[in-house]
Amino acid sequence: MANTFQYDEKVILDALLRFENKSQYTAVGMNPLATKQFASSDPTKAKGQTVQVNIPPQITGNSWTGTGNLSDSTVTETLVPVTIEKFIYVRIPQTALNYQFEVTDQVVQVIKSMADSVMGQAELYVQSKVAAAAAANLLGTAGVEPSTQDHISAVAERIFTNSLEDKPLIGMITPRANRNFINQPFMNNRDYGEVTIPGLERGYLRTIENISMVKSAINGTFTRSLAANDLVGCTTDTPVAGAYTLIIDGITSTTGAIYQGARCTITDDTSGTVYSVAEDATIAANSTTLTFNEPLDASVADGKLLVWQTAHKENYVFDPDALTTCLVPVEESEDTTSFFYNGMGLSIIRGVTSQTDLSRSTIIGGWIGSKALQHERFAIMQG
């Protein structure tokens, strides 16, 4: 039914007030931080700024035999900066058709769809951070979906061995992996009694091996580079033993990018180390500098070819306390309202005028930054 009683901006504002705070996206592990606000009128003001996050210390206990002095343990505060990297948003023109919606229709057809799209962008962005951290701990065969309890147990063992903490973990898995696990006998045997576990009765996984499994429609096959030729012809250029960075040249592509999470070995590296790319690397003039999670072995020589591994499937298991995300609403104003969606702060900016065609539009979005704080608490689960 057409809206004949409210003026244009009020339709949008009232639609926001009736907005249901539930997204189709998981927002798993996106732990929001208490942060400052950034002015929406100056997009450069937020980008590049940092929020300091404290990593909880691990304190080693001691024992005393009754003689001598007691030993002190040191508590060290480790602050890690999380950089605000980009503004994720959806912008739609305010057409005459949109204004004709009643408030309820505006919620369903416009506001919720926009917010879901922004949350999808947030999830994609955060997964790129998880991929970079988890690539250092890849279990199984790259490119093969996990399907057995042993695959789950292996990744739980790796994270426990690395962290020495038995705490709840999160598994973000592909729809295919979810299907594989649900159809396995270990998820519906008599150990659970006459009735299968509640999660299976509703068609989805719950918790196994202290891992809460979450199916994500976004998960798929990891993208290693902007284009296929970005990974062709890569050779080392004056490597330094023990360094975490490596210049590579001879790349077939003149420009392009190699993404964080891509994995490679280096020809004639006697250590057999699999190096995982920790940050996106931009190619210029057939060359770039890679940053790895692992230090270069002393056997890495100049002019050696990098051999890139098969793209892995995006089945991540991680400690949510080791990942932090900052999604910051823009500064409040007469035309800007902030709200929480799936626990994350977003802003709706009403009546924004385009500088090119002077059309008016509505924007939902926010500034985002995310970082894996402890790489040893992330792993990729493969078949």
Summary of the structure (lengths in Angstrom):
residues: 383
radius of gyration: 24.3
end to end distance: 52.3
largest distance: 86.5
contacts: 1205
relative contact order: 0.22
helix: 24%
strand: 30%
